[in-house]
Amino acid sequence: MSELSVGQLAERSGVAVSALHFYEAKGLIHSRRTAGNQRRYGRDTLRRVAVIRVAQRVGVPLAAIREALSTLPESRTPTRRDWLRLSTHWQADLDARIAQLQQLRDTLGDCIGCGCLSLERCRLANPRDSLGVAGAGARRWSGTAGQSSA
């Protein structure tokens, strides 16, 4: 069996049919249509779906997943080298996410325990009072973060 129906792909990947349709609509996976207008997916789509799920789990945005998957060949099953190239593309971003999570882990107890509720001093919400230079008010929520007030 060289191709899978959407139901077979859902069963094998553990992903709902609706999610597969969503991934296809977003350009993350591709199918061909039969004469009866049924979707058929190449077997390599199983690996692509697995990569999508793992990437989503670690917080990679769908646009970045689509961009990375677009570098894979469509005319053949991706090789180990293809997958390695894709994974190194995300490495710097993942390293930055890990550093942010480690900082959160290391300072969250102090933040919750201190009870300061101060955006001026908070090392998590406003490191080095970076929002203070933009003036008073809810800069983060008003969309004016980093802009100075007139």
Phi and psi in degrees as GROMACS dihedral restraints (atoms count N, CA, C in turn):
[ dihedral_restraints ]
;  ai    aj    ak    al  type     phi  dphi    fc
    3     4     5     6     1   -91.1    20    10
    4     5     6     7     1   -16.2    20    10
    6     7     8     9     1  -130.0    20    10
    7     8     9    10     1   156.7    20    10
    9    10    11    12     1  -121.0    20    10
   10    11    12    13     1   142.5    20    10
   12    13    14    15     1   -75.8    20    10
   13    14    15    16     1   169.0    20    10
   15    16    17    18     1   -63.3    20    10
   16    17    18    19     1   -36.3    20    10
   18    19    20    21     1   -65.8    20    10
   19    20    21    22     1   -41.5    20    10
   21    22    23    24     1   -65.5    20    10
   22    23    24    25     1   -41.8    20    10
   24    25    26    27     1   -63.2    20    10
   25    26    27    28     1   -41.5    20    10
   27    28    29    30     1   -62.4    20    10
   28    29    30    31     1   -45.4    20    10
   30    31    32    33     1   -64.4    20    10
   31    32    33    34     1   -45.3    20    10
   33    34    35    36     1   -70.0    20    10
   34    35    36    37     1   -35.1    20    10
   36    37    38    39     1   -90.8    20    10
   37    38    39    40     1   -17.1    20    10
   39    40    41    42     1    76.0    20    10
   40    41    42    43     1    20.0    20    10
   42    43    44    45     1  -113.6    20    10
   43    44    45    46     1   138.6    20    10
   45    46    47    48     1   -62.4    20    10
   46    47    48    49     1   149.0    20    10
   48    49    50    51     1   -55.8    20    10
   49    50    51    52     1   -41.1    20    10
   51    52    53    54     1   -62.1    20    10
   52    53    54    55     1   -36.2    20    10
   54    55    56    57     1   -67.7    20    10
   55    56    57    58     1   -38.8    20    10
   57    58    59    60     1   -63.6    20    10
   58    59    60    61     1   -41.5    20    10
   60    61    62    63     1   -61.7    20    10
   61    62    63    64     1   -41.2    20    10
   63    64    65    66     1   -62.3    20    10
   64    65    66    67     1   -47.4    20    10
   66    67    68    69     1   -58.4    20    10
   67    68    69    70     1   -39.2    20    10
   69    70    71    72     1   -68.5    20    10
   70    71    72    73     1   -42.1    20    10
   72    73    74    75     1   -62.2    20    10
   73    74    75    76     1   -31.0    20    10
   75    76    77    78     1   -86.9    20    10
   76    77    78    79     1     0.0    20    10
   78    79    80    81     1    80.2    20    10
   79    80    81    82     1    18.3    20    10
   81    82    83    84     1   -84.5    20    10
   82    83    84    85     1   -33.1    20    10
   84    85    86    87     1  -132.6    20    10
   85    86    87    88     1   163.9    20    10
   87    88    89    90     1  -134.4    20    10
   88    89    90    91     1   149.3    20    10
   90    91    92    93     1  -132.7    20    10
   91    92    93    94     1   167.7    20    10
   93    94    95    96     1  -112.2    20    10
   94    95    96    97     1   160.7    20    10
   96    97    98    99     1  -106.9    20    10
   97    98    99   100     1   139.1    20    10
   99   100   101   102     1   -80.1    20    10
  100   101   102   103     1   176.2    20    10
  102   103   104   105     1   -59.8    20    10
  103   104   105   106     1   -28.8    20    10
  105   106   107   108     1   -89.0    20    10
  106   107   108   109     1    12.2    20    10
  108   109   110   111     1    66.6    20    10
  109   110   111   112     1    26.7    20    10
  111   112   113   114     1   -92.2    20    10
  112   113   114   115     1   145.0    20    10
  114   115   116   117     1   -75.0    20    10
  115   116   117   118     1   141.8    20    10
  117   118   119   120     1  -134.6    20    10
  118   119   120   121     1   130.8    20    10
  120   121   122   123     1  -114.2    20    10
  121   122   123   124     1   141.8    20    10
  123   124   125   126     1   -66.7    20    10
  124   125   126   127     1   151.9    20    10
  126   127   128   129     1   -61.1    20    10
  127   128   129   130     1   -27.8    20    10
  129   130   131   132     1   -66.4    20    10
  130   131   132   133     1   -12.5    20    10
  132   133   134   135     1   -64.9    20    10
  133   134   135   136     1   -27.4    20    10
  135   136   137   138     1   -57.3    20    10
  136   137   138   139     1   -44.6    20    10
  138   139   140   141     1   -67.0    20    10
  139   140   141   142     1   -40.4    20    10
  141   142   143   144     1   -62.3    20    10
  142   143   144   145     1   -42.7    20    10
  144   145   146   147     1   -63.4    20    10
  145   146   147   148     1   -40.9    20    10
  147   148   149   150     1   -60.7    20    10
  148   149   150   151     1   -42.9    20    10
  150   151   152   153     1   -64.0    20    10
  151   152   153   154     1   -42.5    20    10
  153   154   155   156     1   -58.6    20    10
  154   155   156   157     1   -48.6    20    10
  156   157   158   159     1   -62.2    20    10
  157   158   159   160     1   -45.1    20    10
  159   160   161   162     1   -64.8    20    10
  160   161   162   163     1   -43.8    20    10
  162   163   164   165     1   -62.6    20    10
  163   164   165   166     1   -42.1    20    10
  165   166   167   168     1   -61.5    20    10
  166   167   168   169     1   -41.3    20    10
  168   169   170   171     1   -60.8    20    10
  169   170   171   172     1   -32.9    20    10
  171   172   173   174     1   -95.6    20    10
  172   173   174   175     1     7.7    20    10
  174   175   176   177     1    91.5    20    10
  175   176   177   178     1    14.4    20    10
  177   178   179   180     1   -74.2    20    10
  178   179   180   181     1   125.9    20    10
  180   181   182   183     1   -63.1    20    10
  181   182   183   184     1   149.9    20    10
  183   184   185   186     1   -56.7    20    10
  184   185   186   187     1   -37.5    20    10
  186   187   188   189     1   -62.1    20    10
  187   188   189   190     1   -39.5    20    10
  189   190   191   192     1   -70.2    20    10
  190   191   192   193     1   -35.6    20    10
  192   193   194   195     1   -64.7    20    10
  193   194   195   196     1   -45.8    20    10
  195   196   197   198     1   -60.7    20    10
  196   197   198   199     1   -43.7    20    10
  198   199   200   201     1   -61.3    20    10
  199   200   201   202     1   -43.7    20    10
  201   202   203   204     1   -67.1    20    10
  202   203   204   205     1   -44.5    20    10
  204   205   206   207     1   -65.3    20    10
  205   206   207   208     1   -26.6    20    10
  207   208   209   210     1   -68.5    20    10
  208   209   210   211     1   -15.8    20    10
  210   211   212   213     1   -82.2    20    10
  211   212   213   214     1   -11.2    20    10
  213   214   215   216     1   -81.0    20    10
  214   215   216   217     1   148.6    20    10
  216   217   218   219     1   -68.5    20    10
  217   218   219   220     1   141.0    20    10
  219   220   221   222     1   -91.3    20    10
  220   221   222   223     1   -25.1    20    10
  222   223   224   225     1   -84.3    20    10
  223   224   225   226     1    -7.2    20    10
  225   226   227   228     1  -152.2    20    10
  226   227   228   229     1   164.8    20    10
  228   229   230   231     1   -68.6    20    10
  229   230   231   232     1   130.0    20    10
  231   232   233   234     1   -60.1    20    10
  232   233   234   235     1   143.0    20    10
  234   235   236   237     1   -90.8    20    10
  235   236   237   238     1   173.7    20    10
  237   238   239   240     1   -58.0    20    10
  238   239   240   241     1   -40.1    20    10
  240   241   242   243     1   -62.4    20    10
  241   242   243   244     1   -40.0    20    10
  243   244   245   246     1   -60.9    20    10
  244   245   246   247     1   -45.4    20    10
  246   247   248   249     1   -67.2    20    10
  247   248   249   250     1   -36.2    20    10
  249   250   251   252     1   -63.6    20    10
  250   251   252   253     1   -43.3    20    10
  252   253   254   255     1   -60.2    20    10
  253   254   255   256     1   -42.6    20    10
  255   256   257   258     1   -62.6    20    10
  256   257   258   259     1   -45.1    20    10
  258   259   260   261     1   -67.6    20    10
  259   260   261   262     1   -35.7    20    10
  261   262   263   264     1   -69.1    20    10
  262   263   264   265     1   -24.8    20    10
  264   265   266   267     1   -61.3    20    10
  265   266   267   268     1   -34.1    20    10
  267   268   269   270     1   -92.0    20    10
  268   269   270   271     1    -7.6    20    10
  270   271   272   273     1   -58.8    20    10
  271   272   273   274     1   -46.6    20    10
  273   274   275   276     1   -63.5    20    10
  274   275   276   277     1   -41.7    20    10
  276   277   278   279     1   -63.8    20    10
  277   278   279   280     1   -43.7    20    10
  279   280   281   282     1   -65.7    20    10
  280   281   282   283     1   -38.6    20    10
  282   283   284   285     1   -61.2    20    10
  283   284   285   286     1   -40.8    20    10
  285   286   287   288     1   -65.7    20    10
  286   287   288   289     1   -41.2    20    10
  288   289   290   291     1   -62.8    20    10
  289   290   291   292     1   -41.3    20    10
  291   292   293   294     1   -62.3    20    10
  292   293   294   295     1   -44.1    20    10
  294   295   296   297     1   -61.4    20    10
  295   296   297   298     1   -41.8    20    10
  297   298   299   300     1   -64.0    20    10
  298   299   300   301     1   -42.4    20    10
  300   301   302   303     1   -66.4    20    10
  301   302   303   304     1   -37.2    20    10
  303   304   305   306     1   -65.6    20    10
  304   305   306   307     1   -40.5    20    10
  306   307   308   309     1   -64.0    20    10
  307   308   309   310     1   -42.6    20    10
  309   310   311   312     1   -60.8    20    10
  310   311   312   313     1   -47.7    20    10
  312   313   314   315     1   -57.9    20    10
  313   314   315   316     1   -43.4    20    10
  315   316   317   318     1   -75.9    20    10
  316   317   318   319     1   -22.6    20    10
  318   319   320   321     1  -114.5    20    10
  319   320   321   322     1    -9.4    20    10
  321   322   323   324     1   -63.4    20    10
  322   323   324   325     1   -41.4    20    10
  324   325   326   327     1   -59.5    20    10
  325   326   327   328     1   -43.2    20    10
  327   328   329   330     1   -63.1    20    10
  328   329   330   331     1   -41.3    20    10
  330   331   332   333     1   -64.6    20    10
  331   332   333   334     1   -48.6    20    10
  333   334   335   336     1   -66.3    20    10
  334   335   336   337     1   -39.3    20    10
  336   337   338   339     1   -73.2    20    10
  337   338   339   340     1   -29.9    20    10
  339   340   341   342     1   -76.0    20    10
  340   341   342   343     1   -32.7    20    10
  342   343   344   345     1    66.8    20    10
  343   344   345   346     1    18.2    20    10
  345   346   347   348     1   -68.0    20    10
  346   347   348   349     1   -33.2    20    10
  348   349   350   351     1    50.0    20    10
  349   350   351   352     1    30.7    20    10
  351   352   353   354     1  -104.8    20    10
  352   353   354   355     1   117.6    20    10
  354   355   356   357     1   -71.7    20    10
  355   356   357   358     1   -18.2    20    10
  357   358   359   360     1   -71.0    20    10
  358   359   360   361     1   -39.8    20    10
  360   361   362   363     1  -103.6    20    10
  361   362   363   364     1   -16.2    20    10
  363   364   365   366     1   -64.8    20    10
  364   365   366   367     1   121.1    20    10
  366   367   368   369     1   -72.6    20    10
  367   368   369   370     1   -20.2    20    10
  369   370   371   372     1   -89.5    20    10
  370   371   372   373     1   -50.4    20    10
  372   373   374   375     1   -80.2    20    10
  373   374   375   376     1   -28.4    20    10
  375   376   377   378     1  -150.2    20    10
  376   377   378   379     1    69.6    20    10
  378   379   380   381     1   -58.8    20    10
  379   380   381   382     1   132.8    20    10
  381   382   383   384     1    54.6    20    10
  382   383   384   385     1    29.6    20    10
  384   385   386   387     1    50.3    20    10
  385   386   387   388     1    43.1    20    10
  387   388   389   390     1   -64.0    20    10
  388   389   390   391     1   -26.2    20    10
  390   391   392   393     1   -81.6    20    10
  391   392   393   394     1   -20.8    20    10
  393   394   395   396     1   -62.4    20    10
  394   395   396   397     1   -29.4    20    10
  396   397   398   399     1   -67.1    20    10
  397   398   399   400     1   -18.6    20    10
  399   400   401   402     1   -85.6    20    10
  400   401   402   403     1    -4.8    20    10
  402   403   404   405     1   106.6    20    10
  403   404   405   406     1  -176.4    20    10
  405   406   407   408     1   -79.1    20    10
  406   407   408   409     1   161.3    20    10
  408   409   410   411     1   105.8    20    10
  409   410   411   412     1   178.0    20    10
  411   412   413   414     1   -83.2    20    10
  412   413   414   415     1    75.2    20    10
  414   415   416   417     1   -62.5    20    10
  415   416   417   418     1   -41.5    20    10
  417   418   419   420     1   -64.1    20    10
  418   419   420   421     1   -38.6    20    10
  420   421   422   423     1   -88.9    20    10
  421   422   423   424     1   -21.0    20    10
  423   424   425   426     1   -89.4    20    10
  424   425   426   427     1    -5.4    20    10
  426   427   428   429     1    83.1    20    10
  427   428   429   430     1    12.7    20    10
  429   430   431   432     1  -112.5    20    10
  430   431   432   433     1    18.7    20    10
  432   433   434   435     1   -58.5    20    10
  433   434   435   436     1   131.8    20    10
  435   436   437   438     1    86.9    20    10
  436   437   438   439     1    -7.8    20    10
  438   439   440   441     1   -97.9    20    10
  439   440   441   442     1   139.6    20    10
  441   442   443   444     1   -87.6    20    10
  442   443   444   445     1   147.3    20    10
  444   445   446   447     1   -83.4    20    10
  445   446   447   448     1   150.4    20    10
